[in-house]
């Protein structure tokens, strides 16, 4: 498991309110109940949930956001359906309304791991594919910051990292993929006050090639 570095600003940085807007696409006829079940009661994890006909927005502290997104994705993936999740992470946007959102954590069930997350947050597929892109806005050396996170992901050795047009592709166990994404966003936020990360996650894809499967099983 990757260690999530808090940074020089300490716990205030790790606990700062950020947001994620995501959409789930289960490739199955019963997609409606799968999506509704995925987002059910996420607010108990300490995030504000705003859903509309296009996407779901999560607002809250960084650890709770990643827990909630892992739970939502894992719920659909465990159904066996081919599922894609598209998400935009944003922190420090100057155009946001004033006033942070603070939602008390109401979850009281079994927990585990260093974060004390709900057990559902750790029930992720063994094989997940993800493409992500980082945007450290306003940073003059933004390409250096992006290359640094790509190299960090390669050096960690917990997922397979492949360069693609306009993004970086990760193959590996679900938990490890989420850890790489979380660390990349944490490190970027430490450099750029306004940071954005776009992510597309997929599980149970029938188009996963034998080479891709070999790369994930070898991690």
Helices and strands as residue ranges (DSSP letters): H 11-14, E 17-26, H 31-39, G 42-45, E 47-51, E 56-61, H 62-77, E 83-91, E 111-112, E 117-118, G 119-122, E 128-137, H 142-156, E 160-164, E 167-172, H 174-191, E 194-203, H 210-217
